[in-house]
């Protein structure tokens, strides 16, 4: 099975993430897209991260009953910080019948050289890239890069967290089930960024 892996903190998962995941699942050769919730991204500060199990639950709520999408907590049992190449090695052992591709924004593609074993990733895994504001898609010299021409919303998780802290509406920025759960659980009200 062809699986697209969409890694992220998903802090919180929002409508922009879901549009990209759904678009990739239905408009490429991928059969399913897994949202891989990263407990600790080595390139991002963790001070503003909601607990990983809460972020995973929010991703499950966002996915709902969509058959081609799945929230995954596969990295929760792996060493931290989470490195994509290590997760792919683990998935290769556990799921030898699946073929994995990566899904990332053009901002992540720009930073790919900073990732652990980035050359290995480029050589062994196709990468689907979607545009992010202010980050042109510049494919590296090697690797299989496929541009996802997905509809894009300029929504950021940091904007959503700020709106929550300020007591402002987050309606339509998140799937309804996610927004409702965040509101009832009082998530993100105490974070500073």
N, C-alpha and C positions, 0 to 999 in steps of 0.2 A: 504494500500500500504506500502511496506517495503522501507523506505527511509534511506540512509546513509548520515550522516551529517559530512562534512569535514570542520572543523572550522579552521580559520587562518587569519593572517593579509593580506596574499597574497600581499606582498609589494615589488615587483609585483608578480602576478600570473605567473608561468613559466611552461615550458614543463614537469618538474618533477611532479608538482602538477597535471597536466592534465593527465599524464600517470597513476598515482595512482587513480584518480577519475574515469577515463574511465575503468581501470582494475576492480575496485570494482563494477562498474555498470554492467559489463558484465560477471564477473567470480565469483559471489557470489549469495546469495539469494536476494540481493538488487535489487529493480526495478528502482530506481533512486538514484542519488547522488546529493546533494545540496552543493555547495561551500558557506559556511556561512562566509561572510566578517565581521571580528570583527573590530569595530571602535576603540576599545582600549582594548588590552590584558592586564590584570592586572599583568602579569609576564614579560612583555616586555616594554622597554622604548618607548615612543611615539614620541621622537624628530625627528626620521628619517621616520615617517609615512607620506606617501602621503595622501592627503585628502581622507576620506572613500568613497565619491561618485566617485572620480576618480578611486580608486582601484576596486570598484564595476563595473564601466564601463569597465575597463580592463578585469575583470573576465567574463563579458557578451561577450566581443569580443572573449575571449578564448573559451568559450562554443560554441559560434556560433549557428549552427542549430542542434547540437547533441541532440537527443530527450531524452536521459537518464540522461543528466546533466543539472544543473540549477545553475545560480549565484543567491545568496539571500542576500538581505539587511535587513533581519528580525531584526537584532540586532540594527539597526540605531535608532529605536524608543524606545528601552529599556534603562533602567538606565545604567550608566557607572561607573566604568569599566564593561565590559561584563563578566558575569559568565555563563559558559555552563549550569549549573543546572537551572539557571533562564530562559535561552533561551528555554531549554527543557520543563519547566513548561508552558511557554507561548505557545509553539508549541502544547503541549498536549491539551491545552484549545481550540486553534484555529483550530487544525487539528485532532480531536478525532479519525478519521478513519485510520490514519496513525500510523505505528509502526516505531520508530526511533532507529537507531544504530549510534555509533560514529566511525569515521575513524581518526586514529592518528598515528604518527610516534613513534618508540620505545623510542625516547628522551622524548616525551610528556608522554608516559606511565610511564617512570622513575619518572617524576615529578607529577604524578597524585595525590599523597598524599598531595601535596600543594594546590590542587584545592578545591574550596568551595564545601562541601558536597560530597567529593570523594567516601565515602563508599556508599552513596545513588546512585551515578552514576554507580558504579560497580554492585550493586545489581539489578538495574532496566533497564540497557541498555547494550546490547551486544556491544563489542568494537572490531573493525577490526584494527589490528596493522600491519604496514609495517616497515621493518628494516631501520634504519638510520645509517650511518657510525659512528662507535665508540660507538654505543648504542645497546647492545645485548637485544633481546626481553626476558624479564623476567616477565612472568605473575604473578600478585598478587595472594595471597592465595584464594581470592574470586572473583567472577565475571565470565562473559562469554567472554573470550578472543579468537578471531579467527585471526590467522596469515594470512595476505595477502601476498602471494608469488608473488608480482608484480615486473615487471622489474623496476629497480631503477637506477636513474641517480643522481650522486652526484652534484646536482646543488643547490645553495643557492641564496636566494633573495639578501643577503648582497653582494655576489660576483657580481651579476648583477648590483646592484647599484654602486659598486666600478668601474666596467668596464665603466659604463655610465659616471661617474664623470671623468674618465681618458680618455674619448673620444675613447674608444676601441669598437670593434664589439661585439654585443650581439646576432648576428644572430644565429639561431638554438637553443638558450637557452630559447627562448620564442616563443609562437605561432606567426606566421608572422603578424597577425592583431594587436597583442599586441605590438610587437617590433616596428611596423610602427607608431602606435599611440603614444607610448612613445617618439619616436624620433621626430615626428612632433610637439608634445606638450612640448618638452624640459623637461620632467619629470626627477627627480632625479639628475639633474646636480648640484644642490646647496647643497645637503645633505652632511654631513661629514662622515657618516658611513652607 
